[in-house]
Amino acid sequence: MESEVKLAAGAMVTLALATAALVVMPYIQVRDIPKPPALKPYTDAQLRGRDVYVSNGCVYCHSQQPRTREFGPDFERGWGRASVPGDYFFDKPHLLGSMRTGPDLFNIGARQPSKDWQLGHLFQPRAYTPGSNMPAYPFLFYIKDAAEPGEEVLNLPPGYAPSGKVVVPRPEALDLVTYLIGMDHTYPILPPLPEPEAQDANKPEAGVGGSDATPKAEAGRPAEVPPKSESVSKPDPKPQS
């Protein structure tokens, strides 16, 4: 009986330490971090598109957290700067992702802002990225004989459009693309540098204070110039005979 109590106590202590290290401490560190000034809240269409993103499992193949250059070449891949906690101020829950079967999407709106491209890529990824292993999402589109007034018709590359039909995106596809295009985190996260004039104003004027100060001239009197040291030449001693 004593061994069971020790085992249970050890498990409780281990669980408490893990919870403190992995949940409590990170929460304390980031709970009061403000959002970057340029970060905007999600619109209603973007929130609906985010739900479509989650319901279709996009988070299982795409991350939303570029790494620093010390941990990987994400910046060289064109995925943007490393993310910071403030970038996820409006994300509940966070969609950081843990796998990269596809590229990181933290800045997909900056890399590919074309609505036509995003819609066509959802309908048939290999029409835009040869060899892509991303699944197609044809259930997010209508295939019709003709588009109705007000509907958008998908412009697909030659050979990928259904013969004699038109492809019209459903509202879910439009919302998802709105969410993807809105993922643009290229704004600055550091405060702007002070203006050069403000920096110069804080510097002491030349000749005021310090051991190397140059005396200023008074009104009507020239400035005093420290005398130069003159070298006095001594005659060479006469050679002794």
C-alpha positions in Angstrom: 0.0 0.0 0.0 2.9 2.4 0.8 4.4 1.9 -2.6 1.1 2.8 -4.3 0.9 6.0 -2.4 4.4 7.0 -3.3 3.7 6.2 -7.0 0.5 8.3 -6.9 2.3 11.2 -5.2 5.2 11.0 -7.7 2.7 11.1 -10.6 0.9 14.1 -9.1 4.1 16.0 -8.6 5.3 15.2 -12.1 2.0 16.4 -13.6 2.1 19.6 -11.5 5.6 20.4 -12.6 4.8 19.7 -16.3 1.7 21.8 -16.1 3.6 24.7 -14.5 6.4 24.5 -17.1 4.3 24.0 -20.2 1.0 25.9 -19.4 1.3 28.3 -16.5 4.7 29.9 -17.2 4.1 30.4 -20.9 0.7 32.0 -20.1 2.3 34.4 -17.6 4.9 35.4 -20.2 2.6 36.2 -23.0 -0.7 37.2 -21.4 0.0 41.0 -21.3 1.8 41.3 -24.7 0.1 44.0 -26.8 -0.8 43.6 -30.4 1.4 45.3 -33.1 -0.1 48.6 -34.1 -0.7 47.6 -37.7 -2.4 44.3 -36.9 -6.1 44.5 -37.7 -8.9 42.3 -36.2 -10.5 39.7 -38.4 -13.5 40.6 -40.5 -16.7 38.5 -40.4 -15.8 37.0 -43.8 -12.3 36.2 -42.5 -13.6 34.5 -39.4 -15.9 32.4 -41.5 -13.0 31.5 -43.8 -10.9 30.6 -40.7 -13.6 28.1 -39.7 -13.5 26.6 -43.2 -9.7 26.4 -42.8 -10.1 24.5 -39.6 -12.9 22.2 -40.7 -11.0 21.1 -43.8 -7.9 20.2 -41.8 -5.6 22.7 -43.4 -3.8 23.1 -40.0 -2.5 19.5 -40.3 -0.4 20.3 -43.3 0.4 24.0 -43.0 2.0 26.0 -40.2 1.6 29.6 -39.4 4.9 30.3 -37.6 8.0 31.1 -39.6 11.2 30.4 -37.7 14.2 32.5 -37.1 17.3 32.1 -39.3 19.0 30.2 -36.5 16.4 27.4 -36.7 15.7 27.2 -40.5 15.7 28.9 -43.9 12.1 30.1 -43.6 13.1 33.7 -44.5 15.1 32.6 -47.5 12.0 30.6 -48.7 10.1 33.8 -48.8 7.8 33.0 -45.8 8.6 36.3 -44.1 10.1 37.3 -40.8 9.9 35.1 -37.7 6.5 35.5 -35.9 6.2 37.0 -32.5 3.5 36.5 -29.8 1.7 39.7 -30.6 1.0 38.5 -34.2 -1.6 36.0 -32.7 -3.4 38.6 -30.6 -6.8 37.9 -32.4 -6.3 34.2 -32.9 -8.5 32.0 -30.7 -7.5 29.2 -30.9 -4.0 29.6 -32.4 -3.4 27.7 -35.6 0.4 27.4 -35.3 0.5 23.9 -36.8 3.0 21.2 -36.2 3.7 19.8 -39.7 4.7 21.3 -43.0 3.5 18.9 -45.7 2.8 22.2 -47.5 4.5 25.6 -47.1 4.0 28.0 -44.2 0.9 30.3 -44.7 1.8 33.0 -42.2 2.3 35.5 -45.1 0.4 33.7 -47.9 -1.6 36.9 -48.5 1.6 38.9 -49.2 3.2 36.1 -51.3 0.1 35.4 -53.4 -2.6 38.1 -53.1 -4.4 37.1 -56.3 -8.0 36.0 -55.6 -8.2 34.1 -58.9 -5.0 32.2 -58.2 -6.2 31.2 -54.7 -9.6 30.0 -55.9 -8.1 28.1 -58.8 -5.5 26.5 -56.5 -8.3 25.3 -54.2 -10.2 23.7 -57.1 -7.1 22.0 -58.7 -3.7 22.7 -57.0 -1.7 20.9 -59.8 -3.0 23.4 -62.4 -0.9 26.0 -60.6 1.9 24.0 -58.9 2.9 21.0 -60.9 3.6 17.9 -58.7 1.7 19.4 -55.7 0.5 16.8 -53.2 -2.3 19.1 -51.9 -5.7 17.6 -52.3 -8.3 19.3 -54.5 -11.4 20.8 -53.0 -14.0 20.5 -55.8 -16.9 20.4 -53.2 -16.2 24.0 -52.5 -17.4 24.9 -56.0 -20.4 24.6 -58.2 -20.1 23.2 -61.7 -22.8 24.7 -63.9 -23.9 25.1 -67.5 -23.9 28.9 -67.1 -23.3 31.3 -64.3 -26.1 33.3 -62.8 -26.1 37.1 -62.5 -23.7 38.2 -59.7 -21.8 34.9 -59.6 -18.0 34.7 -60.1 -16.7 32.4 -62.7 -13.4 30.6 -62.0 -10.7 31.3 -64.6 -8.8 28.0 -64.9 -5.7 27.3 -67.0 -6.4 25.6 -70.3 -7.1 21.9 -69.9 -8.4 22.1 -66.4 -11.9 23.6 -66.9 -14.8 21.2 -67.3 -15.8 21.0 -71.0 -18.8 23.1 -71.7 -19.2 24.0 -68.0 -18.3 26.9 -65.8 -16.9 26.6 -62.2 -18.4 28.9 -59.6 -17.0 29.2 -56.1 -19.3 28.5 -53.2 -19.5 31.1 -50.3 -17.3 28.8 -48.3 -14.5 29.0 -50.9 -14.8 32.8 -51.1 -14.6 33.1 -47.3 -11.6 30.8 -47.2 -9.8 32.8 -49.8 -10.6 36.0 -48.0 -9.0 34.6 -44.9 -5.9 33.4 -46.8 -5.4 36.8 -48.5 -5.8 38.5 -45.2 -2.7 36.6 -43.8 -0.2 39.4 -44.4 2.1 40.0 -41.5 4.7 42.1 -43.2 4.1 45.1 -41.0 6.9 46.3 -38.7 6.9 44.9 -35.1 9.6 47.2 -33.7 9.0 50.9 -32.8 10.3 53.4 -35.4 13.7 54.8 -35.0 13.9 58.4 -33.6 14.3 61.2 -36.1 17.9 62.3 -36.7 17.0 65.9 -35.6 15.8 64.6 -32.3 19.1 62.7 -31.8 21.2 65.7 -32.7 19.2 68.0 -30.3 20.3 65.8 -27.3 24.0 66.1 -28.1 26.0 68.9 -26.3 27.1 71.7 -28.5 30.7 71.9 -29.7 32.9 73.8 -27.3 30.6 73.4 -24.2 32.1 71.3 -21.4 34.7 68.6 -21.7 38.5 68.8 -21.6 38.7 69.4 -25.3 36.3 72.4 -25.4 37.3 75.1 -27.8 36.8 78.6 -26.3 34.2 80.8 -28.0 34.9 84.4 -29.1 33.2 87.1 -27.2 31.4 89.9 -28.9 34.1 92.2 -30.4 37.0 90.0 -29.3 38.6 87.2 -31.3 38.6 83.8 -29.8 41.7 82.8 -27.8 43.8 80.2 -29.5 46.0 78.1 -27.3 49.7 78.9 -28.1 51.6 76.5 -30.1 54.7 75.0 -28.6 57.7 76.3 -30.2 60.9 74.3 -30.5 64.0 76.2 -29.5 67.0 75.2 -31.5 70.3 75.1 -29.6 73.6 75.6 -31.4 75.6 72.6 -31.9 78.6 72.4 -29.7 81.9 73.2 -31.4 84.0 70.3 -32.1 87.0 70.0 -29.9 90.4 70.0 -31.6 
